[in-house]
Amino acid sequence: MICGKRKKSRLESQEQQRQLAAPPGAKLSPHRAFKKLGLTDDEDIKVMLKGSLLWKIKGRQQQKQRLHRLQEDGMTIWFETRFKRGHSKHVFSILHIESVREGYQSEGLRKYGGSFPEPQCFTIVFRGKRKNLDLAAQTMEEAQQWVRGLTKLMGRAEAMSQREKLEHWIHDILQRADKNKDNKMSFKEIKNMLRMINIDMNDIYAYRLFKECDKSNNDRLEEHEIEEFCTRLMARPELEDIFYRYSGKDCVLSAEELREFLRDQGEEASLQRARDIIQLYELNEKARQHDLMMLDGFTMYLLSSAGSILNQAHTRIYQDMSQPLCHYFISSSHNTYLTDNQIGGASSTEAYIRALMKGCRCVELDCWEGSNGEPVIYHGHTLTSKILFRDAIESIRDYAFKHSAYPLILSLENHCGLEQQSTMARHMKTILGDMLLTQPLDGDSPKQLPSPEQLKWKILVKGKKLPKDKSDPERVSFTSSPEEETEEDEDEKSTNSLQEIKPLQAKDATQISRELSDVVVYCRSVPFQSLSHALHHQQPMEMSSFSERKARKLIKESGNLFVRYNVRHLSRIYPLGLKMNSSNYNPQEMWNAGCQLVALNFQTPGVEMDLNDGRFLVNGCCGYVLKPAWLRHSQSAFDPESPRRSTGQRPIALTIKVITAQQLPKLNKEKNSSIVDPFVRVEIHGIPTDCSRKQTEYRLNNGFNPCWNETLTFQVRVPELALVRFVVEDYDTTSSNDFVGQFTLPLPSLKEGYRHIHLLSKDGTSLSPATLFVHVKCKKM
């Protein structure tokens, strides 16, 4: 059943308002769809609507010509795949496209596109883990028309309001439910549509609603009747209650009444701010002219970014970027080159591009001896494929600063001999040019690391550094103490069971080429002996790497000393090599100790990557987040295992009322009978004493508008470090619950009041228009 019932007086009130406000559109005609997009007469869009035969390029022998066509909703691309026994039709949404590249700008086209002229080729890059779509048109002009058209549609999609996304979603559902394509909906088709949108509505209630909307009384809903049905279906009783609470008897919000709501939300509550919101979100022109807001406008405001649980001021660079590098958490990737697991997965330059476009600021390059004098990158002693070091550096050059202007660190794991080490250095200098930092900024060894602001647009290399005073530097050996735990040692342990694999022979990497040494400046890898030794003798430009096991041991046994170490030095944490499926460790426990370069397998989705994405969601997604003040003080008394309040933390009581959810995705679209039984879990990830999770009851057979109205409370001792993760799952009595969607953000960036949470999929892509609606309250203890 639908959550809640609308009172008769409110139905009458909304009927009166409908004279001023048009209802949300459901079935858009082609003209209306493109008029809304502002692309009615665009020549490129006309070509896409007509359709083009494009070759899909997948391999040397896998080149298939398919018809690709833009659908009438202006937001979906249709294409057909033919098989020996028939054919199947597929679609993908413009909303799922991340970028479009012209020419040979993908690994696939560089390898296999040679039979087509470069100007005829282009690549569609999707969000999440979906593979690129490499295409070739019949002419250069046609390729350019598709590139320009897709770019325009992507720009328009990016600017879509939540209302427009909802209209698009409804249009897509109706198109699929209208089996005979007559632009009319029988009750059977309506029932099918309800199952598509994840709701198991009582037949009697559904039929009554159907008949109320069937004004023509012919047992078919036509365009405006379908709109009326969808309008009633999407009623938000919980928003109506809030709206009428502030608007009073006239059922219209004045600027003064909206200001009162903003004050209760903890927002800026000036009269001018209230008027600005009305002008931006109110849908009816007459209401706007009188500084009034009706229910639809109020709903659009709460569904917009301004009504999001994420503080929008934190989506820009808002932190001090002039402190030493070691004072920031830095988004870091492990085995960056892999697209899958570390035993047999593919290595690809595309993996570097995806990591960089997610804001990653430290990527890893595992370098091994290659043929023809060219070093290669792959996961040694395994079946992973190989890519040229040179190709990886070219991709890094092209994408290093497209997402973030702040410094990028190349973490080299070197298994090459002297000759190919020198080749690596030459490639970096030649390809990266002035972007590569080869000298300290002030010419001398600094007393502290430079800041992200000072290092903007620069690429730093992390690796071993030769002493300056050796006459034959190329023969200097780097020896390790028995206690040192290196990345190479860990990786060796992971492959003991793979004796049949014959890897490329690694050269003696304890000898370092002077050329490679010279490109290492601020990130000099040194063996770690002990915290006391490092605190007294290690220079700011020297850093060590720790396996997750070693870091965990240091935190448990010497938490405060490790915190102090991380105040002055960079530390890189990496997953144990024993994890053959490239699973990740919990990054939160490393951040608790102030570790900066907490490296994760970006190709492995899950809770750990959700936390990483949440940590770096703020500060403009630039990949650098300033650590709390007590993790930056050289005499810090903070111990993540047993924090004392006197060290500067301010505990809070967090109250979250989970109210409703909207338009949750179906988990099995092939089975219309599969309706989710959703529940919401709220997780706190922080220091050990703060970690907690609580959940609501599940709601049977309703993923469209489930209603909970359940309050969950938490006490958080160190909110500055905490992340809040909202998870929706499908309850199952016989097996593990299925993931539906999630959203993670830092607790200090969480807004109070009534808020919408825009859910993300397992790989971090948007599940729009799926949302949670909650009320948040934070109180200092």
C-alpha positions in Angstrom: 0.0 0.0 0.0 1.0 3.6 -0.5 2.5 5.2 2.7 -0.2 7.2 4.3 -3.5 8.6 2.9 -4.2 12.2 1.9 -7.0 13.9 3.8 -10.0 15.1 1.8 -9.4 18.8 2.7 -5.9 18.6 1.3 -7.1 17.0 -1.9 -9.5 19.9 -2.3 -6.8 22.3 -1.5 -4.5 20.9 -4.1 -7.3 20.9 -6.7 -7.5 24.7 -6.1 -3.7 25.0 -6.4 -3.8 23.0 -9.6 -5.3 26.1 -11.3 -2.0 27.8 -10.8 0.5 24.9 -11.0 0.7 22.3 -13.8 1.0 18.7 -12.6 4.3 16.9 -13.2 4.4 15.5 -16.7 4.3 11.7 -17.2 4.2 10.9 -20.9 6.3 13.4 -22.8 5.7 13.8 -26.5 8.9 14.2 -28.6 8.2 17.9 -29.2 7.6 18.5 -25.5 10.7 16.5 -24.4 13.1 18.4 -26.7 11.5 21.7 -26.1 12.2 21.2 -22.4 15.8 20.3 -23.3 16.1 23.4 -25.4 17.3 21.3 -28.4 14.2 21.3 -30.7 16.0 22.5 -33.8 19.5 21.2 -33.1 21.0 19.6 -36.3 23.2 17.2 -34.3 20.2 16.0 -32.3 18.2 15.4 -35.5 20.9 13.1 -36.8 20.9 11.2 -33.5 17.1 10.9 -33.6 17.3 9.5 -37.1 19.9 7.0 -36.1 23.4 6.0 -37.4 25.1 2.7 -38.2 28.1 2.7 -35.9 30.8 0.1 -35.6 31.5 -1.2 -32.1 35.2 -1.9 -31.8 36.1 -4.5 -29.2 39.1 -6.4 -30.6 40.9 -7.0 -33.8 38.2 -9.5 -35.0 35.3 -8.1 -33.0 34.0 -5.2 -35.0 30.2 -5.1 -35.4 28.0 -2.6 -37.0 24.9 -1.7 -35.1 22.1 0.9 -35.4 22.4 3.5 -32.6 19.5 6.0 -32.2 18.5 8.6 -29.7 15.0 7.9 -28.3 12.2 10.4 -28.2 12.7 11.2 -24.5 16.0 12.9 -25.4 17.8 11.0 -22.6 18.2 7.4 -23.8 20.3 5.8 -26.6 18.9 2.7 -28.2 20.9 0.1 -30.1 20.3 -3.4 -31.4 22.6 -6.4 -31.1 22.1 -9.2 -33.7 22.9 -12.9 -33.0 22.6 -16.0 -35.2 19.3 -16.9 -33.5 17.8 -13.4 -33.4 18.5 -10.0 -32.0 18.1 -8.0 -28.8 17.5 -4.4 -28.1 19.5 -2.4 -25.5 19.4 1.1 -24.1 21.6 3.3 -21.9 20.9 6.6 -20.3 22.7 9.9 -21.0 22.8 10.2 -17.2 25.2 7.2 -17.1 27.7 8.8 -19.4 30.8 10.4 -17.8 32.5 11.7 -20.9 32.9 11.4 -24.6 36.4 11.3 -26.2 37.2 12.0 -29.8 39.7 9.9 -31.9 42.0 7.3 -30.5 41.7 8.4 -26.8 40.9 5.1 -25.3 43.1 2.0 -24.8 40.7 0.0 -26.9 40.8 2.3 -29.9 44.6 2.7 -29.7 44.9 -1.1 -29.8 42.1 -2.1 -32.3 40.9 1.1 -34.0 43.5 1.1 -36.8 41.2 -0.1 -39.5 39.2 3.1 -39.1 40.5 6.7 -39.7 41.0 8.4 -36.3 38.5 11.3 -37.0 35.7 8.7 -37.5 36.3 7.2 -34.0 35.0 8.2 -30.6 34.6 6.7 -27.1 31.7 6.8 -24.7 33.0 6.5 -21.1 30.4 5.4 -18.6 30.2 6.1 -14.9 31.0 3.3 -12.5 32.6 0.0 -13.6 30.8 -0.3 -17.0 33.4 -0.7 -19.8 34.0 2.0 -22.4 32.0 1.9 -25.6 34.4 2.4 -28.5 32.6 3.4 -31.8 33.5 4.3 -35.3 31.1 6.2 -37.6 30.9 6.0 -41.4 32.2 9.5 -41.9 34.1 12.1 -39.9 31.2 14.5 -40.0 28.8 11.8 -38.5 31.3 11.1 -35.7 31.5 14.8 -34.8 27.7 15.1 -34.9 27.4 12.3 -32.3 30.2 13.7 -30.1 28.7 17.2 -30.2 25.1 15.9 -29.7 26.1 13.7 -26.7 28.0 16.5 -25.2 25.0 18.8 -25.4 22.7 16.2 -23.9 25.1 15.4 -21.1 25.4 19.1 -20.3 21.6 19.4 -20.2 21.3 16.2 -18.0 23.8 17.6 -15.6 21.6 20.7 -15.1 18.4 18.7 -14.7 16.3 19.4 -11.6 15.1 16.5 -9.5 11.6 17.1 -11.0 13.0 16.7 -14.5 14.8 13.5 -13.5 11.6 12.2 -12.1 9.7 13.0 -15.3 12.4 11.2 -17.3 12.1 8.2 -15.0 8.3 8.1 -15.3 8.5 8.4 -19.0 10.9 5.5 -19.2 8.7 3.3 -17.0 5.5 4.2 -19.0 7.2 3.4 -22.3 8.2 0.0 -21.1 4.8 -0.7 -19.5 2.9 0.3 -22.7 3.2 -3.0 -24.3 1.1 -2.3 -27.5 2.6 1.2 -27.9 -0.8 2.9 -28.3 0.0 5.7 -25.8 -2.8 4.4 -23.6 -2.7 2.4 -20.4 -5.1 -0.4 -19.5 -5.5 -1.5 -15.9 -3.3 -4.6 -16.7 -0.6 -2.3 -18.0 -1.0 0.0 -15.0 -0.5 -3.1 -12.7 2.6 -4.0 -14.6 3.9 -0.5 -14.3 3.4 -0.6 -10.5 5.5 -3.7 -10.3 8.2 -2.0 -12.4 8.4 0.9 -10.0 8.7 -1.5 -7.1 5.3 -1.3 -5.4 2.8 -4.1 -4.7 -0.4 -2.1 -4.4 -3.7 -3.6 -3.3 -5.8 -4.5 -6.4 -8.9 -2.8 -5.0 -7.1 0.4 -4.1 -5.2 0.4 -7.4 -8.4 -0.1 -9.4 -10.2 2.7 -7.5 -7.4 5.1 -8.2 -7.4 3.9 -11.9 -11.2 4.6 -12.3 -10.9 8.0 -10.5 -8.4 9.1 -13.2 -10.3 7.5 -16.1 -12.3 10.6 -16.9 -13.3 9.3 -20.4 -14.7 6.1 -18.8 -13.3 3.8 -21.5 -11.0 1.6 -19.3 -7.9 3.3 -20.8 -5.9 6.1 -19.3 -4.8 8.6 -21.9 -2.1 11.2 -21.7 -3.6 13.7 -19.1 -5.2 10.9 -17.2 -1.9 9.1 -16.9 -0.4 12.3 -15.6 -3.2 12.5 -13.1 -2.6 8.9 -12.0 1.2 9.5 -11.6 0.6 12.8 -9.7 -1.6 11.0 -7.2 0.8 8.0 -7.0 3.7 10.3 -6.2 2.0 12.2 -3.5 4.3 12.9 -0.5 2.1 13.0 2.6 5.1 13.6 4.8 6.1 16.7 2.8 2.5 17.9 2.8 2.4 17.6 6.6 5.5 19.8 6.9 4.3 22.3 4.3 0.9 22.8 5.9 2.5 23.0 9.4 4.3 26.2 8.2 1.8 27.6 5.6 -1.3 27.7 7.8 -4.9 27.8 6.5 -4.2 29.4 3.1 -2.0 26.4 2.1 0.6 28.7 0.6 4.0 29.6 2.0 4.8 33.3 2.3 8.5 34.5 2.4 8.0 35.1 6.1 6.7 31.5 6.7 9.5 30.0 4.6 12.0 32.0 6.7 10.6 30.3 9.8 11.1 26.9 8.2 14.7 27.8 7.3 15.4 28.9 10.9 14.2 25.6 12.2 16.4 23.9 9.6 19.5 25.7 10.9 19.8 27.5 7.6 20.5 31.2 6.9 17.1 32.6 7.8 17.0 36.1 6.3 13.9 37.3 4.4 16.0 37.9 1.3 17.2 34.3 1.4 13.6 33.1 1.6 12.7 35.2 -1.4 15.7 33.9 -3.3 14.6 30.3 -2.7 11.1 31.1 -3.9 12.4 32.7 -7.1 14.6 29.7 -7.8 12.3 26.8 -7.0 8.7 27.9 -7.2 7.2 26.5 -10.4 4.3 28.9 -10.9 5.0 32.3 -12.3 2.1 34.1 -10.6 3.2 32.7 -7.2 6.8 33.8 -7.8 5.6 37.4 -8.6 4.0 37.6 -5.1 6.9 35.8 -3.3 4.7 32.8 -2.5 5.6 29.1 -2.6 3.2 26.3 -3.1 3.6 22.6 -2.3 5.2 21.6 -5.7 7.8 24.4 -5.3 8.5 23.4 -1.7 8.9 19.8 -2.8 11.4 20.8 -5.5 13.4 22.9 -3.0 13.7 19.9 -0.6 14.7 17.6 -3.5 17.3 20.0 -4.8 21.0 20.2 -3.7 19.9 22.9 -1.2 17.8 20.3 0.6 20.5 17.7 0.5 22.0 16.2 3.7 25.4 17.2 2.4 26.5 20.7 3.3 26.8 22.3 -0.2 29.4 24.8 1.1 31.6 21.8 1.6 31.4 20.7 -2.0 33.8 23.5 -2.9 37.3 24.0 -1.7 36.7 25.4 1.7 39.7 24.2 3.8 43.1 25.8 4.3 45.3 24.4 1.6 48.5 26.1 2.7 49.6 23.5 5.4 52.3 20.8 4.9 51.3 17.8 2.8 51.4 15.5 5.9 48.5 17.5 7.5 46.0 16.1 4.9 44.2 12.9 4.2 45.1 12.2 0.6 43.0 10.0 -1.7 45.2 7.0 -2.6 45.0 4.0 -4.8 46.7 0.6 -4.6 47.4 -1.5 -7.7 45.9 1.3 -9.7 46.5 -0.4 -13.0 44.1 -3.3 -12.3 40.5 -3.4 -13.5 39.8 -6.6 -11.5 41.5 -8.9 -9.0 45.2 -9.1 -8.6 45.7 -12.7 -9.7 44.2 -12.8 -13.2 42.6 -9.4 -13.7 43.4 -7.1 -16.7 45.8 -4.2 -16.4 44.7 -1.0 -18.2 45.6 2.6 -18.6 41.9 3.2 -18.3 42.1 2.2 -14.6 44.5 5.2 -14.0 42.1 7.5 -15.8 39.1 6.4 -13.7 41.0 6.8 -10.5 42.3 10.2 -11.4 38.8 11.3 -12.5 37.5 10.2 -9.0 39.9 12.6 -7.4 42.7 10.1 -6.5 46.0 11.9 -5.8 48.3 9.0 -5.3 48.5 6.2 -7.9 50.7 3.1 -7.8 52.9 1.8 -10.7 54.4 -1.7 -10.2 57.3 -1.6 -12.6 58.9 -4.7 -14.1 61.5 -5.6 -16.7 59.9 -5.6 -20.2 61.0 -6.7 -23.6 62.7 -4.4 -26.1 64.1 -2.3 -23.2 60.6 -1.0 -22.3 59.5 -1.4 -18.6 56.0 -2.8 -18.1 53.4 -2.5 -15.3 51.5 -5.5 -13.9 51.1 -7.4 -10.7 54.3 -9.5 -10.6 54.2 -13.4 -10.3 50.5 -13.4 -11.4 48.4 -13.8 -14.5 47.4 -10.1 -14.8 48.0 -8.6 -18.2 50.7 -6.0 -18.8 50.8 -2.4 -20.0 53.7 -0.3 -21.0 55.1 2.1 -18.4 55.3 4.7 -21.1 51.5 4.3 -21.9 50.6 4.7 -18.3 52.6 7.9 -17.9 51.0 9.3 -21.1 47.5 8.6 -19.6 48.6 10.2 -16.3 49.9 13.3 -18.1 46.5 13.7 -19.9 44.3 13.2 -16.8 46.5 14.2 -13.8 44.8 17.6 -13.3 41.5 17.3 -15.1 39.6 16.7 -11.9 41.9 18.3 -9.3 44.7 20.9 -9.5 46.4 19.7 -6.4 49.6 17.6 -6.5 49.6 14.0 -7.7 52.0 11.4 -6.2 53.3 8.5 -8.3 54.1 5.7 -6.0 56.7 3.5 -7.7 57.2 -0.1 -6.8 60.4 -0.8 -8.6 61.5 -4.3 -9.8 63.6 -3.1 -12.8 67.3 -3.2 -13.3 69.4 -0.1 -13.7 69.0 0.3 -17.5 65.2 0.2 -17.4 65.1 2.4 -14.3 66.9 5.0 -16.4 64.3 4.4 -19.1 61.5 5.0 -16.6 63.1 8.3 -15.5 63.5 9.5 -19.1 59.9 8.7 -20.0 58.7 10.6 -17.0 60.8 13.7 -17.8 60.0 13.6 -21.5 56.3 12.9 -21.2 55.4 14.9 -18.1 57.7 17.8 -18.8 57.3 20.8 -16.5 54.6 19.0 -14.5 57.2 16.7 -13.0 58.9 18.1 -9.9 62.6 17.4 -9.9 63.9 20.0 -7.5 62.8 21.3 -4.0 60.7 24.4 -4.4 63.2 26.5 -2.4 66.3 24.8 -3.6 67.2 23.5 -0.2 66.0 20.7 2.0 63.0 22.1 3.9 62.3 21.7 7.6 58.7 20.7 6.6 56.9 19.5 3.6 55.4 22.0 1.2 51.7 22.5 1.0 49.2 21.4 -1.6 48.8 25.0 -2.6 52.5 25.4 -3.3 52.5 22.1 -5.3 49.5 22.8 -7.5 49.8 21.3 -11.0 52.9 19.3 -10.0 53.5 15.5 -10.1 55.8 14.0 -7.4 57.5 10.7 -7.5 57.7 8.4 -4.5 60.7 6.1 -4.5 64.2 5.4 -3.1 66.7 8.2 -3.2 70.5 7.9 -3.5 72.8 9.7 -1.1 74.5 12.7 -2.6 78.1 11.9 -1.4 78.7 8.5 -3.1 81.2 8.3 -5.9 79.6 5.3 -7.6 75.9 5.9 -6.8 74.6 3.3 -9.1 76.1 0.6 -7.0 74.7 1.7 -3.7 72.5 -1.0 -2.2 69.5 -0.4 0.0 69.4 -3.0 2.7 66.5 -3.6 5.0 66.4 -4.6 8.7 64.9 -8.0 9.5 61.8 -6.2 11.0 61.0 -4.2 7.8 57.9 -5.3 6.1 58.0 -4.3 2.4 55.3 -4.3 -0.2 57.4 -6.8 -2.3 57.6 -9.2 0.7 53.8 -9.0 1.1 53.2 -9.6 -2.5 55.5 -12.6 -2.5 53.5 -14.2 0.2 50.3 -13.9 -1.9 51.7 -16.1 -4.7 53.2 -19.1 -2.9 50.4 -21.2 -4.4 51.0 -20.0 -7.9 54.3 -21.8 -8.6 53.3 -22.8 -12.1 53.3 -19.1 -13.2 56.7 -18.0 -14.6 57.1 -14.3 -14.2 59.4 -11.9 -15.9 62.7 -12.0 -14.0 63.0 -9.1 -11.6 66.4 -7.5 -11.6 68.2 -6.5 -8.5 66.1 -3.5 -7.5 68.3 -2.8 -4.5 70.5 -0.9 -6.9 69.1 2.5 -7.9 69.7 4.4 -11.1 70.9 8.0 -10.5 68.4 9.2 -13.2 65.5 7.6 -11.3 66.8 8.8 -8.0 67.0 12.4 -9.3 63.2 12.6 -9.9 62.5 11.7 -6.2 62.2 14.9 -4.1 59.6 15.1 -1.3 58.5 11.4 -1.1 61.8 9.5 -0.4 61.1 5.9 0.6 63.1 4.8 3.6 63.0 1.6 5.7 61.0 1.9 8.9 62.9 0.8 12.0 60.8 2.0 14.9 58.6 5.0 15.9 61.2 6.3 18.3 63.9 6.2 15.7 61.7 7.8 13.1 60.6 10.6 15.4 64.2 11.5 16.2 66.1 10.8 13.0 63.7 10.8 10.0 63.6 13.9 7.8 60.3 15.5 6.7 61.0 14.5 3.1 61.4 10.8 4.1 58.5 8.5 4.3 57.7 4.8 4.9 55.1 2.4 3.7 53.2 0.0 6.1 51.1 -3.0 5.4 47.6 -2.9 6.9 48.8 -5.5 9.5 51.9 -3.4 10.5 49.9 -0.2 10.7 47.2 -1.9 12.8 49.9 -3.2 15.2 51.4 0.3 15.6 48.0 1.8 16.3 47.2 -0.8 18.9 50.6 -0.7 20.7 51.7 2.9 20.2 48.7 4.8 19.0 49.8 8.3 20.2 53.4 7.9 18.9 52.0 6.9 15.5 49.8 10.0 15.5 52.8 12.2 16.3 54.8 10.4 13.5 52.0 11.3 11.0 52.1 14.9 12.1 55.5 15.4 10.5 55.8 12.5 8.0 53.8 11.0 5.2 52.8 7.3 5.7 51.4 5.0 3.0 49.2 2.1 4.1 48.6 -0.8 1.6 46.5 -4.0 1.7 48.1 -7.3 2.5 49.3 -9.1 -0.6 47.5 -12.2 0.7 44.2 -10.9 -0.6 43.9 -12.6 -4.0 40.5 -11.1 -4.7 41.8 -7.5 -4.2 39.6 -6.9 -1.2 40.2 -3.8 0.9 40.8 -3.1 4.6 38.9 -0.7 6.7 40.5 2.7 6.0 38.8 4.4 8.9 41.2 2.9 11.5 44.2 4.3 9.5 42.7 7.8 9.3 42.0 7.7 13.0 45.8 7.6 13.5 46.4 10.4 11.0 47.8 8.2 8.2 47.6 10.2 5.0 48.1 7.8 2.0 45.6 5.1 2.9 45.7 3.1 -0.4 42.7 1.1 -1.5 41.9 -1.0 -4.5 39.7 1.4 -6.4 38.5 -1.4 -8.7 36.9 -3.3 -5.7 33.5 -1.8 -4.7 32.2 -2.3 -1.2 31.9 -0.6 2.3 35.6 0.3 2.3 35.4 2.2 -1.0 32.1 3.8 0.2 34.0 5.2 3.1 36.8 6.4 0.9 34.4 8.1 -1.4 32.6 9.7 1.6 35.8 10.9 3.1 36.9 12.7 -0.1 33.4 13.8 -1.1 34.1 17.2 0.5 36.6 20.1 -0.1 35.7 20.2 -3.8 36.4 16.4 -4.2 40.0 17.6 -4.8 41.6 14.5 -3.1 42.9 16.4 -0.1 41.1 16.8 3.2 42.6 18.7 6.1 43.1 16.5 9.2 41.5 17.7 12.5 43.7 20.2 14.5 44.7 17.6 17.1 46.1 15.3 14.4 48.3 18.1 13.2 50.0 19.2 16.5 53.5 17.9 17.1 52.7 17.3 20.8 49.3 15.8 20.3 48.0 13.7 23.2 45.4 11.9 21.0 45.3 8.1 21.0 42.7 6.6 18.6 42.4 3.5 20.8 41.6 5.5 24.0 40.9 9.1 23.3 40.6 11.6 26.1 38.1 14.5 25.9 40.9 16.9 27.1 42.6 16.5 23.7 40.1 18.8 21.9 37.2 16.7 20.7 33.6 17.8 21.2 31.2 14.8 21.6 27.7 15.1 20.1 24.4 13.3 20.4 23.2 12.5 16.8 19.5 11.8 16.2 18.3 10.6 12.8 14.6 10.1 12.1 14.3 7.9 9.0 11.0 9.0 7.5 10.5 7.6 4.0 12.2 6.5 0.8 11.3 7.3 -2.8 11.7 5.3 -6.0 14.1 2.6 -4.9 15.5 0.6 -7.8 14.3 -2.9 -8.5 17.1 -5.5 -7.8 15.9 -8.0 -10.4 14.4 -6.1 -13.4 13.9 -9.4 -15.3 11.4 -10.6 -12.6 8.5 -8.2 -12.2 7.4 -10.2 -9.2 10.5 -9.2 -7.3 9.5 -6.3 -5.0 11.9 -5.2 -2.4 11.2 -5.3 1.4 13.4 -2.4 2.3 14.9 -1.3 5.6 17.5 1.4 6.4 20.7 1.0 8.4 22.6 4.0 9.7 26.3 3.3 10.4 28.8 5.5 12.3 32.4 4.8 11.3 35.0 6.5 13.5 37.3 5.7 16.5 36.5 2.2 17.9 34.2 3.5 20.7 32.2 5.5 18.2 31.6 2.7 15.7 27.9 1.8 15.8 25.0 0.7 13.5 21.3 0.8 14.0 18.4 0.0 11.6 14.7 0.3 11.0 12.2 -2.4 10.6 11.6 -3.6 7.0 8.6 -2.6 5.0 6.9 -5.4 3.0 6.7 -5.2 -0.8 7.2 -1.5 -1.2 10.3 0.1 -2.9 8.3 3.0 -4.3 7.4 5.0 -1.2 8.1 3.0 2.0 7.4 4.8 5.3 9.2 4.1 8.6 9.1 7.2 10.9 11.7 5.5 13.1 14.2 7.4 15.2 17.8 6.2 15.6 20.2 7.8 18.2 24.0 7.8 18.5 26.6 9.2 20.8 29.8 10.2 18.9 32.8 11.1 21.0 35.0 12.2 18.1 32.7 13.6 15.4 35.6 15.3 13.5 36.8 11.9 12.4 33.4 10.1 12.0 31.7 9.2 8.7 27.9 8.5 8.5 26.8 5.8 6.1 23.2 5.4 5.1 22.4 2.0 3.6 19.2 0.6 2.2 18.9 -3.2 1.9 16.3 -5.7 0.8 15.3 -7.9 3.8 15.5 -11.6 3.2 14.5 -14.2 5.7 16.3 -17.1 4.1 19.6 -15.6 2.9 21.8 -12.5 3.3 20.1 -9.2 2.6 20.6 -7.6 -0.8 22.2 -4.2 -1.2 19.9 -1.5 -2.7 21.8 1.8 -2.3 23.9 3.9 0.0 25.3 7.3 0.7 28.3 8.2 2.9 29.5 11.5 4.1 31.7 13.0 6.9 29.7 13.8 10.0 30.9 17.5 10.1 29.4 17.9 6.6 26.0 16.6 7.6 23.2 19.2 7.6 20.5 19.3 10.2 16.7 19.5 9.7 14.6 17.8 7.0 16.9 16.4 4.3 16.9 14.2 1.3 19.7 11.7 0.7 20.4 10.9 -3.0 21.3 7.3 -3.1 24.3 5.7 -4.9 24.8 2.3 -6.4 27.4 -0.3 -5.3 30.0 1.2 -7.7 29.2 4.8 -6.6 27.0 5.9 -9.5 23.8 7.8 -9.0 20.5 5.9 -8.5 18.4 9.0 -9.3 15.6 9.6 -8.6 16.0 7.2 -5.6 16.2 9.1 -2.3 15.8 8.8 1.5 14.0 11.5 3.5 15.2 12.0 7.0 15.3 14.5 9.9 18.7 15.1 11.5 19.5 16.7 14.8 23.0 17.2 16.4 23.4 18.3 20.0 26.7 18.9 21.7 27.2 16.8 24.8 
